[in-house]
Every structure is written in structure tokens, then in C-alpha cells.
């Protein structure tokens, strides 16, 4: 990964409450601004996974079709295809804190409207799709801005730890959201669960306010809205470019199962909403544990081991989840799915963040998100439709196996990817000696 100038993290370091390095898993919490950002992300991400739980369950109940569940979930992230270049450029030119607050408030407004319409029994599929799209617009902005804020909160030496802890809040909220949202949904109904989701987004906006203004340093005269600048910036950095393509394959093949997960629970596990919520909670708990393990033990010597674990078990665990017919085993395999996917996503994101200059980070991150979230959304939509024709089980098994095979072929053709499987591949490399990668 590439070294970054000290000036780019000096603002975050000023807030530190100690001089010296610490081996604590929570060492990035020494920086107050990082703590506020962490809680903001935890609350907003819990809102995201609460929305996934409620929206997918309501759409399945409304339409009895995994296809429409897939469409709804696609709309909650599909806008990245169009909006990613703009959100990235805005993150480079404007105050990133303000963008995060505004996008969180928009999400709060949309989920609040979901609550009102559900309470009024206005179950219109067209209205649900429009609201899902509006939510998707705000979600894309949040994804870009959150990723660009973290490196400004801590020194570069703590970036892997900070990114891992951020994944505890972002992906680990997959545990918190369903854990809190499922009993509300089961006991008080969907309207109350939507109101809880709205509250989480309001809290996310409030937590973000104390971190102060964070500007990326991009200038209007030398930066554009197009993706070409981001493409060239990432393409010239071999490790970052490999990370982009590795996570694209990962999102396409191993993270496109959410659209068929409700049908998997209903048809293959013969279970109901409570089991679906428990499975999402188990996946989220795995993400929490995986991210914490990475935060504590992700020294340079151990990074290849965890990267290999995330790569292999992302496929193996998904196949095992698809193969089981037991709700108990599904919770266990769901835990492994969450831990391996969180580790893989954390490590690839850390490579991206440490490889790009701060004035390009917004657009580089938006490019990264566009070619990762887009196939995940599209394939997830398609998988939801196929689950109406075929059982979800063989699809999940096939996707898991396919990811391992594709990554093995990729490793044979990419020296940069093979380099990440040994400690020397994680040593900081000067920008001048970076080169494109396949």
C-alpha cells in the first residue's frame, strides 16, 4: 500500500489523547473525531440493515415474489450507477461532514414516510419502489462520504485498525439493526420498525455534527465530475487496482444473495420472519467479530493469512449456507459468511484508501463503489428473479464455488494479487514505483 503524506492525517492526529502507539484493538478511539464518526456510522448502518429487513419482508408479503424483493433492494443501491461520479466529486470539493449529515437526514425522511404509509395501510408497490429509489440516492452519497472521512480522522499507521473498526460499525450493524429491529417488527408491526429505522438515521446525523468540517482539498479547476480521473488515478496503482477488481468479483458472486435470502428462509428452511431476522443478525455478528479480530491482529505478518481467510471462506461459507436445511446450522454458516466477507471488504478498502491522494479520494472511492455495488445490485436482482424459478439453495452453492474458482484463476494471472498472499506484499510502496496491474 502506498504511503501518504503526514499532512493528510495531521488534523486527525491533533485530536489524539496520547503520544505513542498502542496495541489495543480500540486504539483508534483515542481520536475524538473518529469516535463521533464511528457512532454515526454505527447508527446509520444499523438503519440500513433494519431497512433491508423490513423492506424485503414487506415486499415478499406484498408480492409473494423474490423478483420484486430483488428489485426493491436493487433500487436501494442501484443509483450508484448514475450518482457515483457526482457524489465522489462533491466529496472532493465540499465539506464531507455536511454531505454525510444531509444524506442521513434524507434517509430519515424516507424511512419516516415508509412508517406513515405502512401505518395507513397504503401498500402500493409503485410507491414502495419510488421510496426505495429515493433512499438509494441518499445511501450512495453516504457510502462515498463515509469512506472518505475515515483517513482524515487517524494517522496512516492506524488506518487498518480504523478501517477495521469502521467495518464493525458499518457491516457489523448488520447484527445490531436486525437484533433490535426484529423484535420491534414482530411485536409492534412494520410501522413501528420503520419509525425505529428513522430514529437511527436521525441519530446518525446528530453524531456526525461534532467532527467538524472535513475538506478533501480538491479544486474545481483541476478536478472533474467524470470517472476518467479516478480511473487513471487507480489504474496507476497496482495494489489498488487489484483490490478494485478482487472486490468487484467478491460483491458480484458472494454478496448478491440478499435478494433471495427471504425466499431461502421461507422455502428451504421452512421458517418465518423471526428466523430471517435471526439469520441477518448472525451474519452481522460474524461481521462484528471478523472486523474486531482484524483490528486486533492485522499486523503486516498476519495480513496475508486474514486476506486468504476472507477470500476462501467468503465462497465456502456461502456454499455451506446454501446447502443446509437446518435453521441452526444456517445461523452458524451465516456467522462465517459475515466474518469472512467483512474481513475481505475491510482489507481491500484499506488498500484503496492508503493508495490514493486525499484530493482524489472521493472520486476514487466513488469509482470503486460503482464497479462493486453495481454488479452486486444487478446480480442480486437477477438472483431474486431466478429464485422464483429455481430454489435459492443451488444458486447460493454455485455462487460460492464460482467465486473461489474465479479468484484462483485471477491469482494465476496477477502478480499483484499473489503478492498480497505474503507479508512483503503489504509493505508501503512509494508512488513513483507503483505500476498498473491486471
N, C-alpha and C positions, 0 to 999 in steps of 0.2 A: 504494500500500500504506500501511497505517496505521502511524503512529509508535507505539512502545511506550515506557513509562516506563523510564528508565535503571536503576531499581532491579531490574527484572525480569531484566536480564542482568549486574548488578553482580557476582554470585557467580562467573560465568564470567570476567568481565574481571579479577577479582582474581588469577586464575591466569596471566595473560598475562606473557610474559617480555620485553615491550618496550612502550614508550610510543607512539606514532605509528603511522600507517598504513603498510602495505606493499603493494606491487603484486604480490608473489609469489603464484603460483597456490595455494601451500600455506600462505598466511598464517594461516589459522585453526588450523593446527597449533602456533602459538605458545602456545595454551592447552592445558595438560597434560590437563585433564579431557576436552577434545574429542578429543585423540589416543587416549585409552583407549576412549572411546565409538566412535570410528571403527574401531579394530581389532576391537572387539566386534561391531560391525555387519558388518564385512567377513567375519569368521568365521561369524557366524550366517547371513548372506545366502548365503555360499558353500554352507553346509549346505542351505539352502532349494533352491538350484538343482541341487545334487547329488541331493537327494531327487526333484525333478522329473524329472531324467534317469533315475534308477534305477526309480522307481515307474512312470513311463509306459512304459518299455521292458519291465518285467516284466509289467505288465497287458496290454500288446499281445501279448506272447509267451504269456501265460496264457489270454487270451480270443479273440485274433485279431479284436478289435473296437475301433474308435476310440470307440464309445459308452462302453465301460467305462473306457477311458483318461480320457475326459471326466468320468465320474462320480468317478473317483479324484481327479483334480485339483480337481474341484468341492469335494469333501469337505475338501481341504487348505486351502481358503479360505472355503467356504460358511458356516461357523459365524459369520462376521461379521454375518450377517442377524440372529442372535439375541443374540450376545455383545457386539456393538459398544457398546451403551449402558452395559453394566456395566463393560467394560474402560476406557471413557472416564471414567466416574465414579470408578473406583478410581484411575486415573492422576491425577485432580484431588485426591483425598483422601489418598492413601498415598505412600510413598516410591517414586518411579518407578524408581530403580536396583534396588531389591529386586524389584519386579514383573518387570523385564527379566531378572534373574538366574534367578528361579524359572521363568519361562516358557521360558527357554533350556534349563534342566535337564529340564523336561518333554519338550521336543523331543528332547533327547539320549536320554532313557529310551525314547521311542517308536522312534526310529531304531535304537537298540541292540536292541530287541525285533524289529524288522524283520530285523536281521542274524542273530539267533539262529534265527528261523523260516525264513529263507532257507537258512541252513546246514543246518538239519534237514529241508529239502525239504518244509516244511509249506505247500504252495501252495494255501491256501484263500482263495477270492475273498471270502467273507464276513469272514474275519479281516482281510484286507488293507483292506477298506472300513472296518472298525471302527478300525483303527490310523490310517488316513488321517484319519478324523474326529477322533480324539484329537490327532493332530498339528495339525489345523486349529484346534482350540481354543487351543493354545499359540501358534500362528502369529498369530492375530488379536490376542492380547494383546501380542505383540512388536511388531507393526506400529504399534499405537496408542502404546505406550510409547516406542519409538524416535523417533517423530515429535515427541513432546512433550519429549524430553530435549534435542534439539539447540539450541533457542533459549536454554536455560539455560546453555549452555557458552560462548557467544561474545557480544560486543556486537552490537547490532542492525545496525550498519553492515556487519558481516561476515556477516550472516545468509544472503545469497545465495551468498556464497563457501562458507560452512559447509554449506549445504543442497546445493550442487553437489558438494562433496567427499563429503558423506554419500551422495549418489547414486552416486558412484564405488564406495563400499563396498557399498551396498545393491543397486543394479541392476547395477553393474559386476562384482559377484560372480557374475553370470550368465556371465562369462568365466572367473573363477578356478575356480568349482565344477566345471563340465564339463571344463575344461582338466586339472585334477588327477584328477577322478573318472572320466573316460572311460578312460584307460589302466589304472587300477585295475580298473574294471569289465570291460574287455576281457581283461586278463591274469590277474586273480585271481578274477573272478566277482562276482556281485551281493552275496554275503555280505560280502566284503572291502570293497566300495564302501559298503555300509551302515555298516560299522564306521568307515570314514573319515568318513562323514557324522555319526555320533555324536560322534566326536572333535572335529569342527568346532564342534558345539554346546556341548561341554564347554569348549572354548577361549573361545567367545563369553561364557559365564557368567563365566569367570575374568577376562577382560579388563575386564568391566564393574564388577568389585568396587572398583577404586581410585578411581572418580569420586566416591564419597561419596554421601550422601543428597541427593536432589533432590525437594522437595515443591512442588506446584503452588499451594498456598495456598487451595484450595477448602475451604469449611466445610460441615459436614453440615446445618446449619440453613438455609442459603440455596442449596444445590445438590441436585439430584435425579438419579436414575438415568435418568429419561426423556429422550427426544431433543428434547422441546419447547424446553428451554432452549437447547440447541445450535442448533436450527433458528432460533429468534428471534435469537440472537447472530450467526449467519452471515447471516441474511436481511437484517439491518440494515446490512450492509457490502457495498456494491455490488460492489467488485472481488473480494472473497472469494466472493460468491455466484455470480458469473460463472465464477470459477475452478472452483468445485464442479461446475457443470453442464458446462463445457467438458471437464473431465477425466472426467466420467461418460460423455459421448459417446465420448471417446477410448478409455476402457477397454472400453466395450461393443463398439465397432466395430473397433478396431485391435489390441487386446490379448487378443482371445478366440480367437486362432489356435493357442494352445499345445496345446489338446485334439486338434487334427487334425494337428499337426506331425509326430509319428511316422509317421502314415499317409502324409503328403505325401512324406516322405523315402523310405518303402518303395515306394509306388505310383507316384508321379510322378517321383521321381528315380532309382528302381530302385537304391537304396543301402541300407546296413545301419546297425547301431548306431554304428559309428565315424563315419560321415557325419552321423548325427543329433547325436552329441556335438560334432562339429566345427562344425555349424551353430549349436547353442546357444552354443558358445564364441565364434563370430564375432559373434553378436548381443550377447553380453556384452561383447566387446571394443569394439564400437561404442558401447555404453552408457558404458564407461570413458572413451573418447576424447571423446564428446559432453559428458560431465559435466566433464571436465578443461578442455575448450575453454570451456565456460560459466563455470567457476570463474575462469578467467584473463581472459576478455574480456567478461564480462557486466556492463559498466558501463551506466549508465542510457541512454546514447546507443545502445548496441548491443542492449539487451534486446528491443526490438520486432523486430529482424532475426532474432534467435535464436528468439523466440517464433513468428514466421512460418515459419521453417525447420522447427521441431518440428511445427507444425500441418500444414503441407503435406506434408512428407516422411514423416510417420507414415502417411499414406494412400498416397502414391505408392510408397514403398519396399515396403510390404506387397503392393501390386498387382504390382509387378515381381517380387518373390519368388515370388508365386503363379504368375506367367506363365512363369517359366524352367523348362527341363528339364535344365539343366546344373548339376551339383553345384558347379562352380567359381563360376558366376555366382550361385548360391544363397548362397554364402558372402559374396560382395560385397554383394548386396542385403540379406542378413541383418545385415551391419555397418551399413548405412544405417538399417535398421529399429531397431536398438539405439540408435544415436546420436540419431535424431530422437525416439524415444519417451522416452528418458532426459531429453533437454532439455525436452520438453513437460511431463513429470511433475515435474521439478525446479522449473520456473518457477511452475507452478500451486500446488505445495506451498508455495513461498516466499511467495506471495501470501496463502495461508491462514494460515501461521504468523505473519506480520507484521501480520495484521489482527485477531487475537483477543487478548483479555486472558489472562494466564497461568492465572488460576483457572478459565477456561473451556476451556483449550486441549485437555485430554483429551477432553472431550465433543464439542467442535467437530471434533477430529481423528477421533473415532470416527464421527460423523455423516458426515464426508467419506469415510471409508473404507467405510462401509456402503453409500452410494449409488454408490460406484465399484467396489468389489470384488464386490458382489452381482451387478450385471449382467454383469461380466466372467466371474464363475464360472458363472452361469446360461447365458449365451450360449455360453461355451466348452464347456459340457456339451452344449448343443444342436448346436453346430458339430461336435463329435466324433461325435454320432449321425448328422448329415447326411453326414459324410464316409464313413460306411459305405454310404450310398445313392448319393451323387454323389462325384465326385473332389474332393479338397480344393482343387485349383487354382482352379476358378471361384468357390468360396466366398471364398477369400483375395482374389482380384481384386475381387470385388464389395464386400467389406467395406472395402477400401482406398478405392475410388472413392466409396462411400456416405459415408464419414467426411468427405471433402473437400466433398461437396455439402451435407451437413447443417451443417457448420461455416460454409460460405458463407452459407447461409440464416440461421443464428443471428447472424452478424455484421451482416446487414442489419437485424435486429430489435433488436439490443442495442448501445446507445451505449457501454456499459462495455467490451464486447468490442472494439469498434472502437478505443476509447481505448488498448487495450494494443498497438495496432499503430503507435503514435507515442510518442516519448520522454516527452512530458508525461503520458501515462497511467500512468507508473511512478513519478511523484513522490509522496512521502508525503503523505497527506491526513489532517487532524485527524479524530478520531472523530465530532466534533459535526456535521461536514458530510457524513458518509457517508450514503448513502441506499440503499434496496433496489434490486435490479437484477433483470432478467428473464434 
